[in-house]
Amino acid sequence: IIEQFIKGIEVTCGMVKTKSKSLIFPITEIVSKKDFFDYEAKYTTGMSEEITPARISEELAEKVRNISSIIYDALNCKGIVRIDYIISENDIYFLEVNTVPGMSPNSIVPKQIHEAGLSIAEVYKLIIDEACV
């Protein structure tokens, strides 16, 4: 596969939806110290910076949240997902959906949950309670 290089800001939006509630977490900006956010940049200390909330306008953030919600529904996602984008000249380019995002304390989604003023336990409880109905 050959893809066009898009110069811009990489952001990611974590979210979860249940029958009773939708939680779209604050967006994270990913700044790689390398040309690309590759395996080394992601897993080597100091090779990238994750900034939550992302340093983008509220208008762009709202668009990213809305697009994320549409993608979640269109792909019939379940549980917690993270959706990645590149923002270039105020255009939003969808990259991928991570249907099994990392949930360690150093992972992006738990940091987004914390930034939203929630705990991991609250989010898991929401998912479990909904599944048990």
Secondary structure, 3 states (H helix, E strand, C coil): CCCCCCCCEEEEEEEEECCCCEEECCCEEEEECCCCCCHHHHHCCCCEEEECCCCCCHHHHHHHHHHHHHHHHHCCCCEEEEEEEEEECCEEEEEEEECCCCCCCCCHHHHHHHHCCCCHHHHHHHHHHHHCC
